[in-house]
């Protein structure tokens, strides 16, 4: 297996974390007695958005590297 394919595979697997992160957030919002403020929730969602934009950018770069070889 080439390094580029491995990097692409790892990037794709990393992007799957969005599902777990959203489940964690929704569980916390639904079940935790210490409620988060609306501002905290918005900040968390914005943070996740930035994080996953970076992960998807990395994945696209890995895909382009794989295709170019």
Backbone as CSV, one residue per row, in Angstrom:
resi,resn,N_x,N_y,N_z,CA_x,CA_y,CA_z,C_x,C_y,C_z
1,UNK,0.853,-1.179,0.000,0.000,0.000,0.000,0.894,1.236,0.000
2,UNK,0.595,2.144,-0.881,1.420,3.341,-0.977,1.122,4.289,0.185
3,UNK,2.106,5.140,0.458,1.942,6.123,1.528,0.759,7.041,1.236
4,UNK,0.594,7.437,-0.021,-0.507,8.334,-0.382,-1.860,7.691,-0.118
5,UNK,-1.984,6.396,-0.457,-3.248,5.708,-0.204,-3.499,5.613,1.298
6,UNK,-2.461,5.308,2.059,-2.591,5.228,3.517,-3.019,6.576,4.088
7,UNK,-2.402,7.657,3.631,-2.762,8.997,4.107,-4.208,9.337,3.753
8,UNK,-4.623,8.958,2.555,-6.010,9.190,2.141,-6.960,8.397,3.033
9,UNK,-6.630,7.144,3.264,-7.472,6.297,4.105,-7.584,6.866,5.530
10,UNK,-6.471,7.308,6.085,-6.473,7.878,7.429,-7.287,9.170,7.481
11,UNK,-7.175,9.988,6.448,-7.945,11.231,6.400,-9.437,10.957,6.340
12,UNK,-9.819,9.982,5.527,-11.240,9.626,5.428,-11.763,9.096,6.753
13,UNK,-10.983,8.275,7.415,-11.401,7.743,8.711,-11.518,8.861,9.736
14,UNK,-10.636,9.847,9.678,-10.705,10.974,10.591,-11.961,11.802,10.409
15,UNK,-12.439,11.879,9.183,-13.657,12.651,8.913,-14.897,11.975,9.488
16,UNK,-14.831,10.679,9.695,-15.969,9.980,10.287,-16.220,10.427,11.720
17,UNK,-15.226,11.035,12.345,-15.364,11.508,13.711,-16.459,12.528,13.885
18,UNK,-16.874,13.171,12.811,-17.938,14.171,12.908,-19.205,13.536,13.479
19,UNK,-19.459,12.307,13.122,-20.656,11.622,13.606,-20.576,11.427,15.117
20,UNK,-19.447,10.932,15.594,-19.273,10.734,17.044,-19.325,12.056,17.800
21,UNK,-18.707,13.074,17.235,-18.707,14.380,17.898,-20.115,14.950,18.006
22,UNK,-20.896,14.817,16.951,-22.275,15.316,16.989,-23.131,14.508,17.960
23,UNK,-22.901,13.195,18.021,-23.628,12.367,18.991,-23.278,12.774,20.421
24,UNK,-22.002,13.028,20.668,-21.576,13.458,21.997,-22.234,14.783,22.374
25,UNK,-22.214,15.713,21.456,-22.811,17.023,21.710,-24.309,16.903,21.942
26,UNK,-25.005,16.158,21.103,-26.457,16.040,21.253,-26.817,15.313,22.543
27,UNK,-26.032,14.319,22.920,-26.272,13.617,24.176,-26.095,14.560,25.362
28,UNK,-25.052,15.354,25.320,-24.806,16.315,26.394,-25.950,17.316,26.487
29,UNK,-26.402,17.800,25.360,-27.480,18.788,25.359,-28.789,18.188,25.874
30,UNK,-29.018,16.928,25.570,-30.282,16.291,25.953,-30.285,15.779,27.382
31,UNK,-29.125,15.354,27.888,-29.118,14.610,29.142,-28.404,15.267,30.315
32,UNK,-27.613,16.249,30.081,-26.834,16.822,31.173,-27.662,17.851,31.921
33,UNK,-27.685,17.721,33.227,-28.457,18.664,34.028,-27.820,20.055,34.062
34,UNK,-26.528,20.131,33.739,-25.853,21.436,33.673,-25.999,21.957,32.244
35,UNK,-27.065,22.622,31.995,-27.367,23.074,30.636,-26.352,24.097,30.143
36,UNK,-26.050,23.997,28.875,-25.172,24.972,28.235,-26.013,26.154,27.765
37,UNK,-25.402,27.308,27.770,-26.105,28.483,27.248,-26.171,28.388,25.723
38,UNK,-27.066,29.149,25.141,-27.163,29.180,23.676,-25.831,29.604,23.063
39,UNK,-25.173,30.560,23.689,-23.881,31.037,23.176,-22.835,29.919,23.213
40,UNK,-22.850,29.112,24.276,-21.904,27.991,24.370,-22.163,26.966,23.269
41,UNK,-23.426,26.683,23.029,-23.784,25.719,21.979,-23.333,26.240,20.615
42,UNK,-23.585,27.495,20.353,-23.165,28.099,19.079,-21.643,28.030,18.937
43,UNK,-20.920,28.339,20.003,-19.453,28.260,19.958,-18.984,26.836,19.685
44,UNK,-19.617,25.852,20.317,-19.250,24.454,20.082,-19.480,24.060,18.621
45,UNK,-20.614,24.437,18.094,-20.931,24.089,16.698,-19.979,24.791,15.740
46,UNK,-19.673,26.034,15.998,-18.714,26.757,15.146,-17.334,26.105,15.226
47,UNK,-16.937,25.692,16.427,-15.657,25.017,16.592,-15.606,23.711,15.816
48,UNK,-16.690,22.941,15.889,-16.750,21.695,15.117,-16.680,21.981,13.620
49,UNK,-17.346,23.041,13.204,-17.328,23.412,11.793,-15.903,23.712,11.319
50,UNK,-15.179,24.477,12.090,-13.797,24.819,11.729,-12.926,23.559,11.719
51,UNK,-13.073,22.723,12.751,-12.290,21.493,12.844,-12.525,20.601,11.630
52,UNK,-13.784,20.390,11.275,-14.070,19.486,10.166,-13.780,20.110,8.811
53,UNK,-13.805,21.407,8.703,-13.352,22.046,7.464,-11.872,21.742,7.251
54,UNK,-11.082,21.816,8.328,-9.656,21.489,8.233,-9.457,20.022,7.874
55,UNK,-10.238,19.131,8.496,-10.109,17.702,8.206,-10.480,17.394,6.756
56,UNK,-11.564,17.997,6.271,-11.967,17.754,4.891,-10.961,18.348,3.906
57,UNK,-10.388,19.498,4.221,-9.338,20.064,3.372,-8.144,19.118,3.288
58,UNK,-7.765,18.550,4.429,-6.656,17.589,4.470,-6.993,16.351,3.642
59,UNK,-8.238,15.917,3.707,-8.657,14.741,2.948,-8.629,15.020,1.449
60,UNK,-9.103,16.185,1.044,-9.043,16.539,-0.378,-7.597,16.590,-0.862
61,UNK,-6.714,17.133,-0.044,-5.294,17.201,-0.421,-4.728,15.796,-0.564
62,UNK,-5.075,14.898,0.350,-4.601,13.511,0.267,-5.152,12.828,-0.977
63,UNK,-6.400,13.081,-1.304,-6.987,12.513,-2.515,-6.286,13.033,-3.759
64,UNK,-6.020,14.332,-3.804,-5.311,14.897,-4.955,-3.908,14.335,-5.080
65,UNK,-3.212,14.160,-3.945,-1.887,13.540,-3.970,-1.957,12.121,-4.499
66,UNK,-2.969,11.380,-4.075,-3.138,9.991,-4.523,-3.409,9.933,-6.019
67,UNK,-4.273,10.829,-6.507,-4.605,10.842,-7.944,-3.431,11.270,-8.803
68,UNK,-2.604,12.167,-8.274,-1.492,12.705,-9.054,-0.334,11.737,-9.204
69,UNK,-0.328,10.665,-8.434,0.795,9.711,-8.515,0.542,8.622,-9.491
